[in-house]
Amino acid sequence: MSLLPILEFPDPRLRTKALPVTTFDAALKKLAEDMLETMYEAPGIGLAASQVDRHIQLLVLDVSEEKTAPMIIVNPQILAREGTETCQEGCLSVPGIFADVERAERIRVAAQDVQGKPIEIEADGLMAVCIQHEMDHLIGKLFVDYLSPLKRDMVRKKLEKQRRHAESSAAASA
């Protein structure tokens, strides 16, 4: 397994719409395993293939406290939504930024597993939020898109400042 680079906002590749997975093979399984390793290392609770510059409908997540319940979801589609809740979200592609986002409280999702077998997932709470967040990535949407244009611009500027600081620190220590 290997760690994959995670694209960061405002990288335009994050806006690419993911294509459905049609080939369920060893390469897909390896990508899913690499995504899980990358997600755990980051550390995060979910990661969409779009975030690692692979524009296919694949996402991984693990919302368990012990990080022992990894899920691989391919070609997800929301069948039903119930209720609404507002949760504070963060994102591996928008590091260090958190904001309140309104999502469905409960969802039912049709998808496939990594072998292509149809699955159905009923989720609520953190798992429902995580699935919806990662599914947004598959259509080129980020959680910062739920913010006002002013707040989104502030986020972009803050991330640019963090990157410049990190680059100058790396150059100074080289």
C-alpha positions as CSV (number, residue, x, y, z in Angstrom):
1,M,0.0,0.0,0.0
2,S,1.1,3.6,-0.5
3,L,0.1,7.0,0.6
4,L,-1.5,9.2,-2.1
5,P,-1.2,13.0,-2.4
6,I,-4.4,14.8,-1.4
7,L,-5.5,17.7,-3.6
8,E,-6.2,20.9,-1.7
9,F,-8.7,23.7,-2.3
10,P,-8.8,25.7,-4.6
11,D,-7.2,23.1,-6.9
12,P,-9.5,23.0,-10.0
13,R,-9.2,19.2,-10.2
14,L,-11.4,19.0,-7.1
15,R,-14.2,20.3,-9.4
16,T,-14.1,17.4,-11.8
17,K,-17.2,15.2,-11.9
18,A,-16.3,11.6,-11.2
19,L,-17.3,8.8,-13.6
20,P,-19.1,5.6,-12.6
21,V,-16.8,2.6,-11.9
22,T,-17.3,0.0,-14.6
23,T,-14.3,-2.3,-14.0
24,F,-14.0,-4.1,-10.7
25,D,-10.5,-5.4,-10.6
26,A,-7.3,-5.6,-8.6
27,A,-6.4,-2.0,-9.5
28,L,-9.7,-0.7,-8.0
29,K,-9.1,-2.8,-4.8
30,K,-5.5,-1.4,-4.6
31,L,-6.7,2.2,-5.1
32,A,-9.3,1.7,-2.3
33,E,-6.7,0.2,0.0
34,D,-4.3,3.1,-0.7
35,M,-7.1,5.6,-0.1
36,L,-7.9,4.0,3.3
37,E,-4.2,4.1,4.2
38,T,-4.0,7.8,3.1
39,M,-7.2,8.6,5.0
40,Y,-6.0,7.0,8.3
41,E,-2.6,8.7,8.0
42,A,-4.0,12.2,7.3
43,P,-5.9,11.6,9.7
44,G,-9.5,11.7,8.5
45,I,-12.8,9.7,8.5
46,G,-13.6,9.8,4.8
47,L,-11.9,10.2,1.4
48,A,-13.3,10.4,-2.1
49,A,-11.2,9.3,-5.1
50,S,-11.6,12.8,-6.5
51,Q,-9.5,14.1,-3.6
52,V,-6.5,11.9,-4.8
53,D,-7.0,13.0,-8.4
54,R,-8.8,9.8,-9.5
55,H,-12.1,10.8,-10.9
56,I,-14.2,7.7,-10.4
57,Q,-17.2,7.2,-8.1
58,L,-15.3,5.6,-5.2
59,L,-15.1,6.6,-1.6
60,V,-13.8,5.2,1.6
61,L,-14.7,6.0,5.2
62,D,-14.3,4.8,8.8
63,V,-16.2,6.6,11.5
64,S,-15.5,4.1,14.2
65,E,-13.6,5.4,17.3
66,E,-11.0,2.6,17.0
67,K,-10.6,3.0,13.2
68,T,-11.5,-0.7,12.8
69,A,-14.6,-0.4,10.5
70,P,-13.4,0.6,7.1
71,M,-16.0,0.9,4.3
72,I,-15.5,1.0,0.6
73,I,-18.4,2.4,-1.4
74,V,-18.5,2.4,-5.2
75,N,-21.0,4.2,-7.4
76,P,-23.2,5.5,-4.5
77,Q,-26.7,7.0,-5.1
78,I,-28.9,8.4,-2.3
79,L,-32.3,6.7,-2.4
80,A,-33.9,8.5,0.5
81,R,-33.2,11.3,2.9
82,E,-34.9,12.1,6.2
83,G,-34.6,15.1,8.6
84,T,-31.9,17.7,8.7
85,E,-29.0,18.4,11.0
86,T,-26.2,20.9,11.2
87,C,-22.8,19.6,11.9
88,Q,-19.4,21.1,11.9
89,E,-17.4,19.6,9.1
90,G,-13.8,19.7,8.1
91,C,-12.1,18.2,5.0
92,L,-8.7,16.8,4.1
93,S,-8.8,18.9,1.0
94,V,-9.4,22.1,3.1
95,P,-7.0,21.5,6.0
96,G,-7.6,23.3,9.3
97,I,-10.9,24.8,8.3
98,F,-14.2,23.8,9.9
99,A,-17.7,25.1,9.2
100,D,-21.3,24.3,10.0
101,V,-23.1,22.5,7.1
102,E,-26.7,21.3,7.0
103,R,-27.2,17.8,5.8
104,A,-29.9,15.1,5.9
105,E,-30.0,13.4,9.3
106,R,-30.7,9.9,7.8
107,I,-30.0,8.5,4.4
108,R,-30.4,5.3,2.4
109,V,-27.8,4.7,-0.2
110,A,-27.6,2.1,-3.1
111,A,-24.0,1.4,-4.1
112,Q,-21.6,-1.4,-4.9
113,D,-18.8,-3.0,-3.0
114,V,-15.2,-3.2,-4.4
115,Q,-16.1,-6.5,-6.1
116,G,-19.1,-4.9,-7.8
117,K,-21.8,-6.6,-5.7
118,P,-24.8,-4.3,-5.0
119,I,-25.1,-3.1,-1.5
120,E,-27.6,-0.9,0.4
121,I,-26.5,1.3,3.3
122,E,-28.8,2.9,5.9
123,A,-26.9,5.6,7.8
124,D,-27.5,8.3,10.4
125,G,-25.5,10.7,12.5
126,L,-21.8,11.0,11.6
127,M,-21.8,8.2,9.0
128,A,-24.7,9.9,7.1
129,V,-22.8,13.2,7.2
130,C,-19.6,11.6,6.1
131,I,-21.2,9.7,3.2
132,Q,-23.0,12.9,2.0
133,H,-19.7,14.9,2.3
134,E,-17.7,12.4,0.3
135,M,-20.5,12.0,-2.3
136,D,-20.3,15.8,-2.8
137,H,-16.7,15.4,-3.8
138,L,-17.8,13.0,-6.6
139,I,-19.8,15.8,-8.2
140,G,-17.1,18.4,-7.7
141,K,-18.6,20.0,-4.7
142,L,-16.8,21.0,-1.5
143,F,-18.1,21.7,1.9
144,V,-16.9,25.3,1.5
145,D,-19.5,25.7,-1.3
146,Y,-22.1,25.8,1.4
147,L,-20.5,28.9,2.8
148,S,-21.1,32.5,1.7
149,P,-18.8,33.8,-1.1
150,L,-17.1,36.0,1.5
151,K,-16.4,33.2,3.9
152,R,-15.2,30.9,1.0
153,D,-12.8,33.6,-0.1
154,M,-11.5,34.0,3.4
155,V,-10.9,30.2,3.5
156,R,-9.0,30.4,0.2
157,K,-6.8,33.2,1.5
158,K,-6.1,31.5,4.8
159,L,-5.0,28.3,3.0
160,E,-2.8,30.2,0.6
161,K,-1.1,31.9,3.6
162,Q,-0.7,28.5,5.3
163,R,0.9,27.0,2.2
164,R,3.3,30.0,1.8
165,H,4.3,29.7,5.5
166,A,4.9,25.9,5.1
167,E,7.0,26.5,1.9
168,S,9.1,29.2,3.6
169,S,9.6,27.0,6.7
170,A,10.7,24.1,4.4
171,A,13.1,26.3,2.5
172,A,14.6,27.7,5.7
173,S,15.3,24.2,7.1
174,A,16.8,22.9,3.8
